Amino acid sequence: MMNELSLIARAELHGDAVAFRTTTLTRTYRELLARSASVASVLLGTEDDLEEARVALLVPAGFEYVAAQWGIWRAGGIKLPLCLSATEFEWEYALTDSGVSAVLANGHMAEKMAPLCLRLGIRLVDIDSMESVPSRVLPDIAPERRAMILYTSGTTSKPKGVVTTHANIQAQIESLVEAWEWSAADRIPLFLPMHHIHGIINVTSCALWSGATIEPFERFEMQAILERVREDAYTLFMAVPTIYVKLIQTIEVASESDRRAIVGGFARMRLMVSGSAALPASVHEQWTALTGQKLLERYGMTEIGMGLSNPYHGERRPGAVGQALPGVEVRLKAENGDIVTEEGVPGEIQVRGPGVFRAYWNRPEASAETFDGDWFRTGDMAVLETGYYRIMGRLSVDIIKSGGYKLSALEIEATLLEHPLIAECAVIGLPDDTWGEAVTAVVVTKNQVQIELPGLRDWCKGRLSVYKVPQRLLVVPELPRNAMGKVTKPAVKSLFL
């Protein structure tokens, strides 16, 4: 095939190697290719090419997820992964904003999605009941075609769809495979969310590109994963800082024999990576003291893939995110517009390269604003210190990084203002050792009535995903404002000092 996707071509080379392993079965690359071809044929029906029609994916991590993803791509569609724990309101927004034509789901997720698809008139395909179909000729897919939309929270009240091409995705994979020396001998657990670039690219796509084996879990199942760690099941491990905090807590209270077995399993891995949120230097140092492993911290975004990384060989510096990855260019731009050329001078991280996206879905103005020429403006401030970048924080106070998720404070505020007792609110992120930042709501209530955090959290269920629900609450008589009458987030944060 003239324009066969590189991921598919490489999978054909891996043949009977094990792509996915669970406690009950193994699935090979050959089986993955056959299953994805069936999915593609079902999606195509009587069409020759989906021509970039959007197809949503609501499937837990594992063999069927990737078979569905590859099936969408092989049929010529654009994949829209959905959060399994999102509310119906959030699903509806993503489906309608992107103009989805079909949803691939399975099991109880298909049951949960069915009423919404019926109401919106969207085709629902339950892949659990989908039988294999005869092979057919699939369309040629050029690398420049659009492949995926990932919704990410930004400085607007609604998430924006980040559109990446097959070429973008391949560049992101190749950069990490080279930098972190992936090989077919690697084995990795997968427990990260599959609507997030960390799980989709860094773990799943890099592993499958390399011929490695993935062990999928629907969530972070502590005891099951630690049992496999004891058995030397993995050569790599990738997680968010929150998980490393929980692992440290678990190891510290384990019996001496259990602790020795678990620590030994981690110590024998060739690479352990932390990302999606800043890793506190104290956690980095605790993990090294416990296991002897120096976590590799990296930096990336939905819009760029991974941009910076501590080295695989060399110093992995606590509190720093390293240097530019292969194929990635990085610069710092000062607030006065100057390009930073000296160490120790802060500036906004700007990135360019073949892995960088070019546009948000149907957001031409937002797309234009986020680029400085051909450099993507990350909105993160950093400083260069003896050759390594160190992140200083967000340019926008309306971005909260909690548990590996990038959350829009404005989106959460818009939801809280629908509460019958809340007159005004401001949502901020406060430093938290476990979550990185804790979602914190400061509210003014109507008629000064009382409102408690447990009741507010219960009200939020069904309206906000669990990771967006406030973890802290402060009721105040009025919100701090500047001379122009605008609520100032720095002043709101000062209420907690």
Secondary structure, 3 states (H helix, E strand, C coil): CCCCCHHHHHHHHHCCCEEEECCCCEEEHHHHHHHHHHHHHHHHCCCCCCCCCEEEEECCCCHHHHHHHHHHHHCCCEEEECCCCCCHHHHHHHHHHHCCCEEEECHHHHHHHHHHHHHHCCEEEEHHHCCCCCCCCCCCCCCCCEEEEEEECCCCCCCEEEEEEHHHHHHHHHHHHHHHCCCCCCEEEECCCCCCHHHHHHHHHHHHHHCCEEEECCCCCHHHHHHHHHCCCCCEEEECHHHHHHHHHHHHHCCHHHHHHHHHHHHCCCEEEECCCCCCHHHHHHHHHHHCCCCEEEEEECCCEEEEECCCCCCCCCCCCEEECCCCEEEEECCCCCECCCCCCCEEEEEECCCCCCEECCCHHHHHHCEECCEEEEEEEEEEECCEEEEEEECCCCEEEECCEEEEHHHHHHHHCCCCCEEEEEEEEEEECCCEEEEEEEEEEHHHCCCCHHHHHHHHECCECHHHCCCEEEECCCCCECCCCCECHHHHHHCCC
